[in-house]
Amino acid sequence: MKTDIRPKKSWWIKLGEEIIAKIKKRTLAGVDVEGNEFKAYSTKYERNKANGLFKRQSSNSTKPNLTLTGDMLRDFQVRKVGKDNVQIGFTGTFAQRLSSNADNGRVITSKQNPVSKSENKYIVDELNKVYKTEILKAIPKKQVVKVKL
C-alpha cells in the first residue's frame, strides 16, 4: 500500500502566506533579498513623498520600503498551489513595478534568489518538519526491523 506523504494543499497555502509575510516584513524594513539596505530614493521623490504630494499616498516615510500607497505589497499573494509546491507573486502592473524597483536597487526577489537565505532556511525547516511527521504517520506502529550484522 502506497502512502502519499506530501503536505496537503492547505499546508502549502499556509507556507506561501508565511513566506509572503516574512518578505513583506523584510521589505518594510528596507532590506533586499541579499540582506542589503535598499538604495535611497532620489532627492525629488523623497521630498515629494515626505510632503504627501502623491495621489493615494499612504506613507510619508522617506525610508525606501516600497510603500507609497501599499498597493504593490497588498497584491503579493499566493498565486498557485501544486501537489508539491506553492507559487507566490505579483500580478500585471505590480510585477512591472517590482522589476522597475529592482532596476533602481530595491530587489525584493529575483530569479536567482527568489527568497533570502533566512526565508529559504525557514522553508527547508518547515518542509523537514512536515515530512518527518508524515513519514512517522505512514510507518506502521508495530514493525519489526531485523538488522543482520
Salt bridges, closest charged atoms under 4 A:
ASP4 OD2 - ARG6 NH2 2.95
GLU18 OE2 - LYS14 NZ 3.22
ASP71 OD2 - ARG56 NH1 2.68
ASP71 OD1 - ARG74 NH2 2.54
ASP75 OD1 - ARG79 NH2 3.28
GLU119 OE2 - ARG26 NE 2.82
ASP125 OD2 - LYS121 NZ 2.73
GLU126 OE2 - LYS129 NZ 2.82
GLU134 OE2 - LYS137 NZ 3.10
